[in-house]
Amino acid sequence: MTNHPIKLRNSLTRTKEPEPFVPLDWLNDDIPPEQKMVRMYVCGPTVYDRAHLGNARPVVVFDVLYRLLRHVYGPDHVTYARNFTDVDDKINARAAESGRSIGEITAETTQWFLDDMGALGALEPNFMPRATQYIPQMVAMIEDLIAKGHAYAAEGHVLFAVDSYKKYGALSGRTVDDMIAGARVEVAPYKRNPMDFVLWKPSSEDQPGWDSPWGRGRPGWHIECSAMAYELLGESFDIHGGGNDLMFPHHENEIAQSCCAHPEGGFAQVWMHNEMLQVEGKKMSKSLGNFFTVHDLLEQGVPGEVIRFVFLSTHYRKPMDWTAEKAREAERTLRKWRLQTKGVAYDPSDECVSDAIADDLNLPEAIMRMHSLSKQDEVAALKASAEFLGLLGDDLGKWAEETGIQLKGVKIIKDIRVEQGVDCVEPVLSKWQTLRKEKRFDEADLLKAQLNELGIQVRITPDGPEADVTVPFDPAKLEALK
């Protein structure tokens, strides 16, 4: 264990905790040092389709926290659980639309998620429980909540009685009256209170279902995380994370049902939430045409390491704006750093960013330090710091070994490398640069406009001429511009 004090902002208290983070096991002298464990739970995806770019942000954010905890407490003393929701009405609808089985869809989409997140350099958690594997535990928790007066059965449903938990709303900072006024709550005659939420609901013959004391049915969304967190991490654990869109109602409901089922515990000690993602300054939306998946970007030739770098460049508690320019700049930086650190000997202890990460995951500060290390040619520290953040590793570096030109989408041309079929790019860029040096700006601008029409955007940078190939182009037309 290192001496880095970790400071985290706790969503529950709405402040960065004044005292350093101390895992619960470290406060218990009865637990032998070799058995002490830091425990973290992060809400995972509902597996009915490809993960969109916003789904990937919490994965990368909490992957960095996982790396930090492993660094500070040792890899054998950190338990990280992230679930898969594989029973959900969206999955049912997808099965009905496609004619495929639910099991086939969830198996396929779960593997898609793991492959795409792996392409972003995310380590796999210690546990990746699937909701359907924990149905008996959910039923047992629901039975316990009913027995304790916190839930009730009605018309084949079981609902949590919100007014039975006096602290309901503490996480989101809302009163129950405010929630009723501002939320879209399901109006149902079997509810005692409009804010009561479903723990169990009946299933029709064409829907997945399990036998229970209340008839054949399936769990509500919120109960799965409470049951799985309890089984894997206990009634009290250290950190619970996810996107801030989950704070209400999902995480609020998790707290209520978990603390009522296990009043001897405190559920999560620290709550952390990342902000949402935008695209070119706008909310990502299919209606705006700016909705895309991680797989889409990878297929278009945007390397997973580049996506990760863009994510790391914004503090997790601020909205992250994905732009094509940020991706281009990330690729230029990573190419430069990979070239600079190629073959360098280093020790992991050479890193210079872990204390910044320990300060509530101050990733922008860490990236700024790495830029400084690069300028100072501190290559060992740069390499070690990058690998601490999951960058510059060999497993993510194949893209940088390829030519800088790619015809299947956006790709940065760095140091103008040559590829068969597009070897005419470099001479045209040289001509454009010569025209600029000779101050023949009208001709240079005309050539630039002609290149732009062919799907090639050119610019001068401190490192020389660069071009972005944004669409497939006809090399014959480019030859005519020499």
Secondary structure as UniProt FT lines:
FT   STRAND          9..10
FT   TURN            11..14
FT   STRAND          15..16
FT   HELIX           24..27
FT   TURN            29..30
FT   HELIX           33..35
FT   STRAND          38..42
FT   HELIX           53..73
FT   HELIX           75..77
FT   STRAND          78..82
FT   STRAND          84..85
FT   HELIX           89..98
FT   HELIX           102..119
FT   TURN            120..121
FT   HELIX           131..134
FT   HELIX           135..147
FT   TURN            148..149
FT   STRAND          151..154
FT   TURN            155..156
FT   STRAND          157..160
FT   HELIX           162..164
FT   TURN            166..173
FT   HELIX           176..182
FT   TURN            189..190
FT   TURN            194..195
FT   STRAND          197..202
FT   TURN            205..206
FT   TURN            213..214
FT   STRAND          217..219
FT   HELIX           221..233
FT   STRAND          236..243
FT   HELIX           244..246
FT   HELIX           247..251
FT   HELIX           252..261
FT   TURN            263..264
FT   STRAND          267..274
FT   STRAND          277..279
FT   TURN            280..281
FT   STRAND          282..283
FT   HELIX           286..288
FT   HELIX           294..299
FT   TURN            300..301
FT   HELIX           304..312
FT   TURN            316..317
FT   STRAND          320..322
FT   HELIX           324..341
FT   TURN            342..343
FT   HELIX           348..350
FT   HELIX           354..358
FT   HELIX           363..375
FT   TURN            376..377
FT   HELIX           379..388
FT   TURN            389..390
FT   HELIX           394..396
FT   HELIX           398..401
FT   STRAND          411..413
FT   TURN            420..421
FT   TURN            423..424
FT   HELIX           425..437
FT   TURN            438..439
FT   HELIX           441..453
FT   TURN            454..455
FT   STRAND          456..461
FT   TURN            462..463
FT   STRAND          464..469
FT   HELIX           475..479
FT   TURN            480..481
//
